[in-house]
Amino acid sequence: MTTEGLFSLLPLFLLSGFAVILMLLIAIYRDHNLTFWFTLAGFTASFASLFFIQAVLPRQIVPILIIDNYALLYWGMIILASSAVAVLSYNYLKEHEEQKEEYYILLMTATLGACTMSSASHFISFFLGLEILSVSLYTMISYLRDRLESVEAGLKYLVLAAASSAFLLFGMALVYASTGTMEFARISESLSANGVNALTLSGFAMMVIAVGFKLALAPFHMWTPDVYQGAPAPVTAFVATVSKAGMFGLWLRFFVMINGYRYGSLLILFTVISIASMFTGNFLALMQNNVKRILAYSSIAHLGYLFVAFLAGGKLAIEATTFYLVAYIITSLGTFGIVTVLSGKMRDAEDIEDYRGLYWRRPLVATVFTAMLMSLAGIPLTAGFIGKFYLVSAAVNSWLWLPVIILVINSAISVYYYLRIIVVMYRRIDEVTPAVETTTGTLATVGPVMQPSISLGGGLVLAVLTLALIWVGVFPGNIIQFIKDMVSSLSSAAMPMHTAQKIMLFR
Amino acid sequence: MLELLWMVPALPFLGYIILALFGGRMTKGISAAVGVGMLGLSALITIVIAISFIASPPEGYLFLQTLWKWVDVAGFSPAIALRLDPVSLVFIFIITFVGFLIHLYSVQYMEEEDSTWYARFFAYMNLFVGAMLMLVLADNLLLLYLGWEGVGLCSYLLIGYWYKDPANGAAARKAFIVTRVGDTAMAIGLFILVMAFRTLNIQEILRHVPLVWPVSSQAVVITALMLLGGAVGKSAQLPLQTWLPDAMAGPTPVSALIHAATMVTAGVYLIARMHVIFLQAPEVMTIVGIIGALTLIIAGFSAITQFDIKKVLAYSTISQIGYMFLALGVGAWSAAVFHFMIHAFFKALLFLGAGAVIYALHHEQNMFKMGGVKNMLPLTFWTFVIGSASLAALPLVTGGFYSKDLILYLAFTGEHGSKLLYFAGLFGALITAVYTSRMVFLTFYGHEKTHLHNRPGPVMEVPLIILAVLSTIGGFIELPGTLGHFPLFSNFIQNILPSPGSGEGHEGIGTELMLQIVAAVVAIGGVFIGYLLYYKKPETVQNFKQTPSGQSLYKFWLYGWGFDWVYDTLFVKPIDWIAQVNKSDVIDLIYTAIAWLTRGFNRMFSFTQTGRLRWYAMGIAFGAIVAITIVVFL
């Protein structure tokens, strides 16, 4: 490994280094404020280093990591999202937990895991990255030890993630058995040379299970609402954004590098998964009264949308999915951010009744939330609209009419539950209808769960996210061009889907 | 000075915005000052522009002012641009100046309304004028259409101004829906133009039409017919004239504005503006002429039977616009515009005069309950008589004579003219004179039947005087060959619109003189008939009305030749019936079913979310089986 190679690993070194520094710091002097600022410093340093290493890219680090502009873009996204989560967590933890400081170490390592994943070029780094991320997440999800549902969520996640990891390992083993290598590039060569057999395909299918689990795609999605609901709100934001971005970045790279678009059966699998995710997510969200669960279901549907464009293949698919991911991260951080800032000591602001008349109490927060929900619904002038538009145009370009039609139908369904939240927020309190039954069947206690005021940091994050949302929605040109430039290292290798396959699949 | 052009439509819009935003908190005085002031300024600027335009005409008698590009997508880039040429200059002059007088008059006429309603009135009026200015100044048809629709909207708002009476709301809806029929036709015409020329710029379309579409080709005929449809709707011509009499439900100044300055003349403007298309489609030109001729006669007969003074005027407007259409149909473009101008003067005068009477007699509109107003309101009487003389086209001293005579003369001698149309016009002139004199005699002569309630003040009287002067001297800017030949107006307009190609050379001055004498005799004869029937021997008419045939004829004319009845039977009732039958909306069932189905799915899927870990693990296992099956066996 050359010096430049080492240098290009700087962002990862910084993340892991700061994780160690935080650990030592807590051992010496336990202080929430200090830990928080060190965390932010770590993220900032890591993010700043992205600009310096760009000059020496692309780099292949031994066989296991590839650091190119594509990886850089995903790193940037992940680190920024993690910093936002850190800021949101600060006030949330201050209210909730005695032992706050370790949380930041976990946040740091989880981020490191996600970053590793998005630059993986080998099964080893794939699995290592995934486990660094997952193990940190088990603890983060159940971080509020005195909250029963939090512990329950962590446990559920642990068991199911372990099961899915088993599938992943088994799948990798199968692929290794038939190709004799664990490097993405070599796998691709071997497949081209020797063709594909049922064993290899089963291996890929098993890997898809793990990927589907992490991305919460149907039918591997069932943990999502429970974990989203049980986890502390900022951790939910992290699970919804960073962990998915890391996994998706990896999978997109892997699929493009092995040129998975060659295999019709894999595409059929993804079509089924994508359609199932859209319907499952939206149908389940429809009559839901828990905002966190609604957002969980909505994220299932959104990943389903994402895979419609993923199916399209070629350059456009990479650009469209990456752009959509950016929009999705902005909105998800925004929505969970709002849940976070509104959450009180006893419980999170997750019942839809908590949002009744929010506009009349917190006009600004309600407006931001409205904008975020509009973006999720794909209403014009928001990032969500441009993202969805991009998805559809990529898919239409590859003649994926069936998934596109289903996407459109599902967008229509989804508007219902987004609008439901919005409508509730703009109702006046005095129009409250008689006590509403919640999911558990008991009467909702419309108690004072709300924090008296919103922290400066939380407000700042929300403001930035709202600006980004509108900016991307109104002037998408710059960011689209930026993404195009950044992903070109991958998209130049991408092959468009074979026309014969298109016809076979979707005629 | 021409650079000030943008302010002409901008000021009324500004007035609208101010009144709409703050009108609720303004006193009546401020509202009136804003409403009238904006229009006054606009009129002032128009006059300045007119002077500088006439003194030093821009190249090609055309001044373009591009304000900004609206959108620029795939080669379609309509600009927000204004276009000033002799035709639009005449129109903006009438719109702002007459509009200003009407606004001024309204200050007193509407004083009984409370301040919010008062502000609302002026806001709509300003918007109305602004939209109409947009319409006539637009340099492309898209912008013109915006003004066109804006005018339609404002007419709806103003006709239904007193919306607390459901009848007024119905009248407003009727106006909106009937004109909407024409608007749709016009929109289709615009679509055809866009498809054919990839632009809506008026100048470019006019330049390309003769090159691309041969005379009488299918495309040009259809386009012309569609544009005519729009014009017929807005200008209340056959067969879409039924909304205008009902539009009298609005306050009288609104009627004056609709009839004189805005709205109904839009159709005339559209045809004059797009004349090249019509010249390429001579069949449609003929249809325009025939529509005009039929309308002017039918409306004339209806006017004779009305008892509401405003309805007389409404039918007379339909009839007078019929003259303009007739002129357009025979290619007498400048004559049409000339008649538009003179008509604007005297029709505004008549409406405002009628309004003064109505105001004075405490909202009495029935002429048979008026009588003897002559002595009560001498100034109103004299100005009203001047306006009526112009309407009846009494020879030499009235503007109406010169403008109507020009139309008749060109119908007789013009290149596209026809003797039949001429005689129709002549016959219409007779009827016009009859109903005009009937209106004057019934309203102002005889003995008093209603007592004086209010007295119009100077803000109502000054506009009357100015308009009376204008409707008299307005005619002198266009003197026919027999009277010194002073065609100032025609020359001005013909810089931009083609001359009718009349045969002054081969017809000779003798024909012209003869035609004028005939027209003069007909007008005077008509007035005399009116004098006989409605002043000297009113019992003749009464007796005739009592006979069964007289009774039915009276009813037939009174209700506008049964058009309303026909439309009611053909369109309104069936649709009402369908709505009645389909109360629970069959089509809605589809959506209800979808919602029901979706909820069902929701319930079904909810069963999967048990919260049990083993079940979730099962889900993953199930997914694994499905995935591997798909991959291996497909």
Interface residues (C-beta under 8 A of the other chain):
Chain A: L155 K156 V159 L160 A163 S164 F167 A198 L201 S202 F204 A205 M206 V208 I209 G212 F213 A218 P219 F220 M222 W223 P225 D226 G264 S265 L266 I268 L269 V272 I273 F279 T280 F283 L284 L286 M287 I413
Chain B: T598 R599 F601 N602 R603 M604 F605 S606 T608 Q609 G611 L613 W615 Y616 A617 G619 I620 F622 G623 A624 V626 A627 I628 I630 V631 V632 L634
